[in-house]
């Protein structure tokens, strides 16, 4: 017997019309950063330099951005 593969169609979390979002870009690498800053950059979802991420504009995310503001730049912010 062959096992039937089940496919799940999962939608990626997208920015909803009512949600506030913030778009940030990683400008510098994390090679010379301390482990806490590296973990914060990974927590924001960055994998490589010059990568752009759009995240929900929450106090937790804004606090993470503030901790590594010298490594990232804020491109856009929706209110």
GIKA-V557636 format. One record per residue. RES is the residue in one letter. D_FIRST is the distance of its C-alpha to the first C-alpha in Angstrom with 2 decimals. Layout:
res: (RES,RES)
d_first: (D_FIRST,D_FIRST)
This chain:
res: (X,X,X,X,X,X,X,X,X,X,X,X,X,X,X,X,X,X,X,X,X,X,X,X,X,X,X,X,X,X,X,X,X,X,X,X,X,X,X,X,X,X,X,X,X,X,X,X,X,X,X,X,X,X,X,X,X,X,X,X,X,X,X,X,X,X,X,X,X,X,X,X,X,X,X,X,X,X,X)
d_first: (0.00,3.74,6.48,9.28,12.49,15.43,18.70,21.93,25.08,27.70,31.24,33.55,36.58,39.26,42.94,43.68,46.90,48.55,47.55,49.96,48.58,50.00,49.13,49.85,49.65,49.60,52.71,52.98,50.65,50.15,50.84,54.28,53.53,53.44,50.11,50.85,51.33,48.23,46.17,47.76,46.90,43.26,43.34,44.52,41.41,43.08,41.40,44.04,47.58,48.48,45.32,45.92,44.40,44.97,44.95,46.13,49.84,49.99,52.55,50.00,49.09,52.78,53.63,51.07,52.53,56.00,55.12,54.04,56.29,57.64,54.17,53.01,54.65,54.23,53.67,53.45,53.62,53.03,54.90)
